[in-house]
Amino acid sequence: MVWYLFYSHLLEELSIEDEQSPRCLVEATRDSQNWCTIRPGTREICQRIGDRYQIGVISNADGKIAAVLEQCGIADCF
């Protein structure tokens, strides 16, 4: 519901009137494959944080976040 409200308000701000777009955007947000691009240095930062704190990932995506983290090369940081 949060993502739906976010995208609805965003499209309203952009003066885009389309009832299907918020639903499509929410579906895309929930698809973990759309989160496979990480910024340079992410692994190093995660390792540095992990040296000091126990870190983990909480996701409400599609249940495939472990595979995404593996694909990105950072699964072992968590």
Number of C-alpha atoms within 10 A of each C-alpha: 6 8 15 16 13 14 17 22 14 13 16 12 10 9 9 12 11 11 10 9 15 19 16 12 15 18 14 14 15 16 15 19 16 10 15 13 10 12 6 8 9 13 17 12 12 16 17 12 13 14 11 8 10 9 12 10 10 6 12 10 15 12 12 13 20 16 14 18 19 13 13 15 13 17 16 11 20 13
